[in-house]
């Protein structure tokens, strides 16, 4: 999945809108998009940029409710899941 974060504030824990664009390996590798409306991200603990191996980038944080969104969907005010294909 390729995450993208938009509209981050400059606070210690970043509050962003987050989108994961990837594939659903449990359903025949069909495309899927997950939008999380409000996410509070903490800075990464360890990011090594120099290596001969594939690197891992881990994030920690919380998904927060966005009260301006409709609460009726499967993810309510937290986000939406778009199954494609």
Residue frames as a rotation matrix with the C-alpha (Angstrom) as fourth column:
UNK 1
0.575 0.818 0.000 0.00
0.818 -0.575 0.000 0.00
0.000 0.000 -1.000 0.00
UNK 2
-0.516 -0.685 0.514 1.10
0.665 -0.698 -0.264 3.53
0.540 0.206 0.816 -0.72
UNK 3
0.232 0.627 -0.744 0.06
0.930 -0.367 -0.020 5.87
-0.286 -0.687 -0.668 2.09
UNK 4
-0.447 -0.341 0.827 -0.27
0.516 -0.853 -0.073 9.59
0.730 0.394 0.558 1.52
UNK 5
-0.072 0.373 -0.925 -0.81
0.941 -0.282 -0.187 12.19
-0.331 -0.884 -0.331 4.21
UNK 6
-0.286 0.052 0.957 -2.25
0.561 -0.800 0.211 15.61
0.777 0.597 0.200 3.58
UNK 7
0.310 0.451 0.837 -2.89
-0.216 -0.824 0.524 18.74
0.926 -0.343 -0.158 5.60
UNK 8
0.169 -0.336 -0.927 -0.59
0.860 0.509 -0.028 17.95
0.481 -0.793 0.375 8.51
UNK 9
0.945 0.105 0.310 -0.30
-0.065 -0.869 0.491 20.44
0.321 -0.484 -0.814 11.33
UNK 10
0.069 -0.994 0.088 2.99
-0.255 -0.103 -0.962 21.38
0.965 0.044 -0.260 12.97
UNK 11
0.625 0.207 0.753 2.13
-0.773 0.025 0.634 19.93
0.112 -0.978 0.176 16.39
UNK 12
-0.330 -0.783 0.527 4.21
-0.857 0.482 0.181 17.31
-0.396 -0.392 -0.830 18.13
UNK 13
-0.498 0.273 0.823 1.86
0.382 0.921 -0.074 14.54
-0.779 0.277 -0.563 17.05
UNK 14
-0.945 0.042 -0.323 0.82
-0.297 -0.518 0.802 15.19
-0.134 0.855 0.502 13.46
UNK 15
-0.118 0.958 0.261 -2.88
0.107 0.274 -0.956 15.33
-0.987 -0.085 -0.135 12.62
UNK 16
-0.819 -0.286 -0.497 -3.48
-0.475 -0.147 0.867 14.35
-0.321 0.947 -0.016 9.04
UNK 17
0.584 0.808 -0.073 -5.88
-0.676 0.435 -0.594 12.89
-0.448 0.397 0.801 6.56
UNK 18
-0.475 -0.827 0.299 -4.44
-0.578 0.550 0.603 9.53
-0.663 0.114 -0.740 5.48
UNK 19
0.633 0.624 -0.458 -5.06
-0.757 0.375 -0.535 7.45
-0.162 0.685 0.710 2.34
UNK 20
-0.379 -0.648 0.661 -3.88
-0.318 0.762 0.564 3.87
-0.869 0.004 -0.495 1.79
UNK 21
0.486 0.420 -0.766 -4.00
-0.859 0.066 -0.508 2.81
-0.163 0.905 0.393 -1.84
UNK 22
-0.561 -0.760 0.328 -3.28
-0.723 0.643 0.252 -0.88
-0.403 -0.096 -0.910 -2.24
UNK 23
-0.330 0.413 -0.849 -4.55
-0.548 0.648 0.529 -4.37
0.769 0.640 0.012 -2.99
UNK 24
0.301 0.517 0.801 -6.77
-0.931 0.341 0.129 -6.75
-0.207 -0.785 0.584 -1.05
UNK 25
-0.628 -0.662 -0.409 -4.73
-0.731 0.682 0.017 -9.98
0.268 0.310 -0.912 -0.96
UNK 26
-0.743 0.417 0.524 -7.65
-0.105 0.700 -0.706 -11.79
-0.661 -0.579 -0.476 0.71
UNK 27
0.358 0.930 0.079 -9.92
0.078 0.055 -0.995 -11.09
-0.930 0.363 -0.053 -2.27
UNK 28
0.540 -0.127 0.832 -7.95
0.789 0.422 -0.447 -11.92
-0.294 0.898 0.328 -5.42
UNK 29
-0.496 -0.841 -0.216 -5.64
0.747 -0.540 0.387 -8.89
-0.442 0.031 0.897 -5.24
UNK 30
0.300 0.683 0.666 -8.45
0.862 -0.493 0.117 -6.46
0.408 0.539 -0.737 -6.08
UNK 31
-0.609 -0.531 0.589 -7.61
0.293 -0.841 -0.455 -2.75
0.737 -0.104 0.668 -5.69
UNK 32
0.397 0.686 -0.609 -8.73
0.875 -0.082 0.478 -1.09
0.278 -0.723 -0.633 -2.47
UNK 33
-0.411 -0.441 0.798 -8.55
0.111 -0.893 -0.436 2.46
0.905 -0.091 0.416 -1.09
UNK 34
0.215 0.413 -0.885 -8.84
0.955 0.100 0.279 3.28
0.204 -0.905 -0.373 2.62
UNK 35
-0.207 -0.196 0.959 -9.38
0.073 -0.980 -0.185 6.93
0.976 0.032 0.217 3.57
UNK 36
-0.022 0.156 -0.988 -8.99
0.996 0.085 -0.008 7.86
0.083 -0.984 -0.157 7.24
UNK 37
0.588 0.435 0.682 -10.38
0.522 -0.848 0.091 11.36
0.617 0.303 -0.726 7.81
UNK 38
0.581 -0.427 0.693 -8.38
-0.677 -0.726 0.121 12.34
0.451 -0.539 -0.711 10.91
UNK 39
0.678 -0.473 -0.563 -5.23
0.546 0.837 -0.046 10.60
0.492 -0.276 0.825 12.12
UNK 40
0.795 -0.515 0.321 -2.84
-0.606 -0.645 0.465 11.69
-0.033 -0.564 -0.825 14.87
UNK 41
0.738 -0.595 -0.318 0.60
0.313 0.720 -0.620 10.35
0.598 0.357 0.717 13.92
UNK 42
0.798 -0.597 -0.085 3.63
-0.084 -0.249 0.965 10.18
-0.597 -0.763 -0.249 16.16
UNK 43
0.386 -0.731 -0.562 7.09
-0.922 -0.288 -0.259 10.74
0.028 0.619 -0.785 14.67
UNK 44
0.721 -0.181 -0.669 8.97
-0.091 0.932 -0.350 7.64
0.687 0.313 0.656 13.57
UNK 45
0.892 -0.398 0.216 11.25
-0.182 0.122 0.976 6.05
-0.415 -0.909 0.036 16.14
UNK 46
-0.117 -0.955 0.273 13.85
-0.029 0.278 0.960 4.69
-0.993 0.105 -0.060 13.75
UNK 47
0.943 0.330 0.031 14.47
0.026 0.018 -0.999 5.38
-0.330 0.944 0.008 10.07
UNK 48
-0.048 -0.994 0.099 17.73
0.052 0.096 0.994 4.18
-0.998 0.053 0.047 8.58
UNK 49
0.739 0.372 -0.562 18.21
-0.452 -0.345 -0.823 5.46
-0.500 0.862 -0.087 5.04
UNK 50
0.018 -0.815 -0.579 21.52
-0.972 0.121 -0.201 3.71
0.234 0.566 -0.790 4.31
UNK 51
-0.022 0.002 1.000 21.29
-0.468 0.884 -0.012 -0.04
-0.883 -0.468 -0.019 3.87
UNK 52
-0.836 -0.275 -0.475 21.62
-0.549 0.383 0.743 -2.80
-0.022 0.882 -0.471 1.31
UNK 53
-0.812 0.583 -0.010 18.29
0.580 0.806 -0.118 -4.31
-0.061 -0.102 -0.993 2.42
UNK 54
-0.205 0.862 0.464 14.65
0.379 -0.368 0.849 -3.36
0.902 0.350 -0.251 2.01
UNK 55
-0.966 -0.205 0.158 13.69
-0.034 -0.504 -0.863 -0.87
0.257 -0.839 0.479 4.70
UNK 56
-0.141 0.922 -0.359 10.62
0.883 0.281 0.376 -0.78
0.448 -0.265 -0.854 6.92
UNK 57
-0.844 -0.026 0.536 8.90
-0.118 -0.966 -0.232 2.43
0.523 -0.259 0.812 7.96
UNK 58
-0.333 0.721 -0.608 6.55
0.861 0.495 0.117 2.07
0.385 -0.484 -0.786 10.93
UNK 59
-0.549 0.285 0.786 4.07
-0.302 -0.944 0.131 4.67
0.779 -0.166 0.605 12.13
UNK 60
-0.574 0.496 -0.652 2.15
0.812 0.448 -0.373 4.81
0.108 -0.744 -0.660 15.36
UNK 61
-0.929 0.310 0.203 -0.82
-0.316 -0.949 0.006 6.95
0.195 -0.058 0.979 16.21
UNK 62
-0.569 0.817 0.088 -4.58
0.344 0.334 -0.877 7.10
-0.747 -0.469 -0.472 16.61
UNK 63
-0.695 0.513 0.503 -7.53
0.479 -0.191 0.857 7.37
0.536 0.837 -0.113 14.25
UNK 64
-0.837 0.380 -0.394 -9.84
0.123 -0.572 -0.811 10.17
-0.534 -0.727 0.432 15.39
UNK 65
-0.001 0.921 0.390 -13.50
0.922 0.152 -0.357 10.83
-0.388 0.359 -0.849 14.56
UNK 66
-0.983 -0.136 0.126 -14.32
0.179 -0.871 0.458 13.65
0.047 0.472 0.880 12.15
UNK 67
-0.462 0.863 -0.207 -17.66
0.463 0.035 -0.886 15.00
-0.757 -0.505 -0.415 13.39
UNK 68
-0.290 0.344 -0.893 -18.24
-0.680 -0.730 -0.060 16.84
-0.673 0.590 0.446 10.10
UNK 69
-0.800 -0.044 -0.598 -18.66
-0.499 0.601 0.624 13.44
0.333 0.798 -0.503 8.33
UNK 70
0.283 0.954 -0.094 -21.75
-0.820 0.292 0.492 11.24
0.497 -0.062 0.866 8.23
UNK 71
-0.425 -0.434 0.794 -21.71
-0.847 0.500 -0.181 8.48
-0.318 -0.750 -0.580 10.88
UNK 72
0.527 0.832 0.173 -23.85
-0.711 0.544 -0.446 6.07
-0.465 0.112 0.878 8.84
UNK 73
0.420 -0.392 -0.819 -21.12
-0.699 0.436 -0.567 4.29
0.579 0.810 -0.091 6.83
UNK 74
0.724 -0.151 -0.673 -19.26
0.307 0.944 0.119 1.11
0.617 -0.293 0.730 7.86
UNK 75
-0.288 -0.891 -0.352 -16.36
0.833 -0.052 -0.551 3.14
0.473 -0.452 0.757 9.28
UNK 76
0.508 0.629 -0.588 -18.60
0.842 -0.507 0.185 5.95
-0.181 -0.589 -0.788 10.50
UNK 77
0.995 -0.099 -0.018 -16.89
-0.100 -0.991 -0.088 9.26
-0.009 0.090 -0.996 11.14
UNK 78
0.380 -0.910 0.169 -13.46
-0.056 0.159 0.986 7.63
-0.923 -0.384 0.009 11.04
UNK 79
-0.624 -0.658 -0.423 -13.10
-0.484 -0.100 0.870 6.94
-0.614 0.747 -0.255 7.33
UNK 80
0.605 0.765 -0.219 -14.27
-0.660 0.328 -0.676 5.05
-0.445 0.554 0.703 4.26
UNK 81
-0.414 -0.641 0.646 -13.23
-0.100 0.737 0.668 1.87
-0.905 0.212 -0.369 2.48
UNK 82
0.394 0.479 -0.785 -13.53
-0.824 -0.194 -0.532 1.72
-0.407 0.856 0.318 -1.31
UNK 83
-0.134 -0.351 0.927 -13.36
0.118 0.923 0.367 -1.76
-0.984 0.159 -0.083 -2.80
UNK 84
0.053 0.082 -0.995 -12.59
-0.879 -0.468 -0.086 -1.53
-0.473 0.880 0.047 -6.51
UNK 85
-0.688 -0.444 -0.574 -12.95
-0.716 0.549 0.433 -4.08
0.123 0.708 -0.695 -9.26
